[in-house]
Each structure stands twice: as C-alpha cells, then as structure tokens.
Amino acid sequence: MKFRIPFFLIGFGVLLAVLFALQLANEQLAISLAINQMHNGVFDFVCLYGTYLGDGWFIMIGALVIYYFNPRLALGILLSYAISAGFTQLLKLNLFADRHRPLWFLEQMIQIKYHLVEGAEKNYNFSFPSGHTTSAFAVFTFIALFYKTRRIQITCLALAVFTGFTRIYLLQHFLIDTTFGAIIGLLGAYFVNNVLLEKGNLDFILKLHRK
C-alpha cells in the first residue's frame, strides 16, 4: 500500500517552518503588536467570537451534538481535546506558570499604543502554551484525519490557524504560545487517530459505553 501524507500535515509543516523563521527574525511582542495593529471593526468582531472555536465548553457541546450523527467522530474529538488540553494545562500551570501574556508587558509600556477589543478578556499570566490554540488544533486535526478529503483538510487547517490568530490579535498570547499550542494539539489528535481510531480501540470504547 502506498503511503500518503495527509494534506493537513503537509500544510502544517510548511506553516510551522514559516512561523519559526518569523520568530527568529522578530521579537515576540513586536509580532503581537504588528498583528494587533491590523485592527478594524470586522476583525474585532470575527476574532472576538471566532476565538471560541478553541473554547473547551464550545468543543464539548459541539461534540455532544455531533455524537447523535457520528459517535466515532464525536468521541475522537473529545479524546483529542482532553489529552492535548490536559497536557497544555500541566505545562501552563506548572513548568511555565511565570510566563506573562502580552497585556502584562504592554500595560507597563505607556508610550506604546495598542488596541483592545471591547468585550475581550484581559488575562496577564499563564501565557505558554496557548490553551485555545491547542484545543482548536486538536479538534480540527482529528476532523481532518477522520475525513481525509482535501477540501475538509484545507478548511480545518484554516479554522485552526484562524483560532491561533485570534489569540494574538486579542493580545491573549504571543506567537510562540500559539505555535507550541498548535504542535501539542496536532500530536494529541494524531495519537487518538493512529492509536485509538485506526486500530479499532475507539470502537471498543464505544461498545463499552453502549452496554
């Protein structure tokens, strides 16, 4: 059987190379400010609400709705989210508990102008890695691997990247936070897909649930 790398993973690899190159050439706060200065009414609206694509409650409620139509997909989404989000929280609350968010720095730099979106949260600590980006990449990576069609994979990659973008635009995270969040989310979903779904373990879990 000829091995084919999913388009989602190819696109992610290219994106990752670009992001690391960007971060080698620029300071994290400068990147955050450059993205934040792109602000306009449309971006404010779509980023304020689009960031919920990586929110835990949104994902869990969405998975419960999906369960009625496709239990395997719903369970895969939940497991991908739980594994990756759990690992991210361990890092965030323990190893990197002292990492401040962009707003923590910006509020101490009076001479620098930045844009705050009305209605957005103001968070100052536990910056690394980005939980919303982790969750979004976990969910959309699993969906992309589950369906395998190029159209769905492109859509999933775009939505995951957009979620990470909203976190920077809203000054919730630095690019390095979202980059590593994306990596963790992808690895979590890849584990669920390859170890649980492809080997039939996901179906076994569903059978136990139904008994």
Secondary structure in CASP SS format (residue, H / E / C, confidence):
PFRMAT SS
TARGET T0000
AUTHOR 0000-0000-0000
METHOD secondary structure of the structure
MODEL  1
M C 1.00
K C 1.00
F C 1.00
R C 1.00
I C 1.00
P C 1.00
F H 1.00
F H 1.00
L H 1.00
I H 1.00
G H 1.00
F H 1.00
G H 1.00
V H 1.00
L H 1.00
L H 1.00
A H 1.00
V H 1.00
L H 1.00
F H 1.00
A H 1.00
L H 1.00
Q H 1.00
L H 1.00
A H 1.00
N C 1.00
E C 1.00
Q H 1.00
L H 1.00
A H 1.00
I H 1.00
S H 1.00
L H 1.00
A H 1.00
I H 1.00
N H 1.00
Q C 1.00
M C 1.00
H C 1.00
N C 1.00
G H 1.00
V H 1.00
F H 1.00
D H 1.00
F H 1.00
V H 1.00
C H 1.00
L H 1.00
Y H 1.00
G H 1.00
T H 1.00
Y H 1.00
L H 1.00
G H 1.00
D C 1.00
G H 1.00
W H 1.00
F H 1.00
I H 1.00
M H 1.00
I H 1.00
G H 1.00
A H 1.00
L H 1.00
V H 1.00
I H 1.00
Y H 1.00
Y C 1.00
F C 1.00
N C 1.00
P H 1.00
R H 1.00
L H 1.00
A H 1.00
L H 1.00
G H 1.00
I H 1.00
L H 1.00
L H 1.00
S H 1.00
Y H 1.00
A H 1.00
I H 1.00
S H 1.00
A H 1.00
G H 1.00
F H 1.00
T H 1.00
Q H 1.00
L H 1.00
L H 1.00
K H 1.00
L H 1.00
N H 1.00
L H 1.00
F C 1.00
A C 1.00
D C 1.00
R C 1.00
H C 1.00
R C 1.00
P H 1.00
L H 1.00
W H 1.00
F H 1.00
L H 1.00
E C 1.00
Q C 1.00
M C 1.00
I C 1.00
Q C 1.00
I C 1.00
K C 1.00
Y C 1.00
H C 1.00
L C 1.00
V C 1.00
E C 1.00
G C 1.00
A C 1.00
E C 1.00
K C 1.00
N C 1.00
Y C 1.00
N C 1.00
F C 1.00
S C 1.00
F C 1.00
P C 1.00
S C 1.00
G H 1.00
H H 1.00
T H 1.00
T H 1.00
S H 1.00
A H 1.00
F H 1.00
A H 1.00
V H 1.00
F H 1.00
T H 1.00
F H 1.00
I H 1.00
A H 1.00
L H 1.00
F H 1.00
Y H 1.00
K C 1.00
T C 1.00
R H 1.00
R H 1.00
I H 1.00
Q H 1.00
I H 1.00
T H 1.00
C H 1.00
L H 1.00
A H 1.00
L H 1.00
A H 1.00
V H 1.00
F H 1.00
T H 1.00
G H 1.00
F H 1.00
T H 1.00
R H 1.00
I H 1.00
Y H 1.00
L C 1.00
L C 1.00
Q C 1.00
H C 1.00
F C 1.00
L H 1.00
I H 1.00
D H 1.00
T H 1.00
T H 1.00
F H 1.00
G H 1.00
A H 1.00
I H 1.00
I H 1.00
G H 1.00
L H 1.00
L H 1.00
G H 1.00
A H 1.00
Y H 1.00
F H 1.00
V H 1.00
N H 1.00
N H 1.00
V H 1.00
L H 1.00
L H 1.00
E C 1.00
K C 1.00
G C 1.00
N H 1.00
L H 1.00
D H 1.00
F H 1.00
I H 1.00
L H 1.00
K H 1.00
L H 1.00
H H 1.00
R H 1.00
K C 1.00
END
